Amino acid sequence: MIPNLIGAMCAITWHIFDNQPELYGLVTLQGIFTFLGNSTLAIATIAIYKRTESYE
């Protein structure tokens, strides 16, 4: 999950400084979807972890 977050932050930062001002809305949208995707991944990971049975 962390490599996805780091890659997304690099891409968003690059887009902010290299794109035309008209595309800032798309950069914001990309950031929102990245956050949503990573949050969903974290929630799924927690749900899977809680459902696993311990054999200790």
DAKAMO-V538528 format. One record per residue. N is the residue number from 1. RES is the residue in one small letter. PSI is psi in radians with two decimals (none if undefined). OMEGA is omega as a letter, one per 30 degrees, with the letter a starting at -180 (none if undefined). BURIAL is I if it has 9 or more other ideal C-beta (glycine too) atoms within 8 Angstrom, else O. Layout:
N/RES/PSI/OMEGA/BURIAL
N/RES/PSI/OMEGA/BURIAL
This chain:
1/m/-0.68/a/O
2/i/-0.72/l/O
3/p/-0.64/l/O
4/n/-0.75/a/I
5/l/-0.76/a/I
6/i/-0.77/l/O
7/g/-0.71/l/O
8/a/-0.73/a/I
9/m/-0.67/l/O
10/c/-0.78/a/O
11/a/-0.76/a/I
12/i/-0.75/l/I
13/t/-0.76/l/O
14/w/-0.75/a/O
15/h/-0.68/a/I
16/i/-0.75/a/I
17/f/-0.25/a/O
18/d/-0.30/a/O
19/n/2.87/l/I
20/q/2.64/a/O
21/p/-0.44/a/O
22/e/-0.33/a/O
23/l/0.09/a/I
24/y/-0.52/l/I
25/g/-0.67/l/O
26/l/-0.62/l/I
27/v/-0.73/l/I
28/t/-0.74/l/O
29/l/-0.72/l/O
30/q/-0.72/l/I
31/g/-0.72/l/I
32/i/-0.79/a/O
33/f/-0.60/l/O
34/t/-0.79/l/I
35/f/-0.76/a/O
36/l/-0.78/l/O
37/g/-0.77/l/I
38/n/-0.64/l/I
39/s/-0.74/l/O
40/t/-0.72/l/O
41/l/-0.74/l/I
42/a/-0.74/l/I
43/i/-0.74/l/O
44/a/-0.69/l/O
45/t/-0.76/l/I
46/i/-0.73/l/O
47/a/-0.74/l/O
48/i/-0.73/l/O
49/y/-0.74/a/O
50/k/-0.44/a/O
51/r/-0.28/a/O
52/t/2.47/l/O
53/e/2.46/l/O
54/s/2.34/l/O
55/y/0.39/a/O
56/e/none/none/O
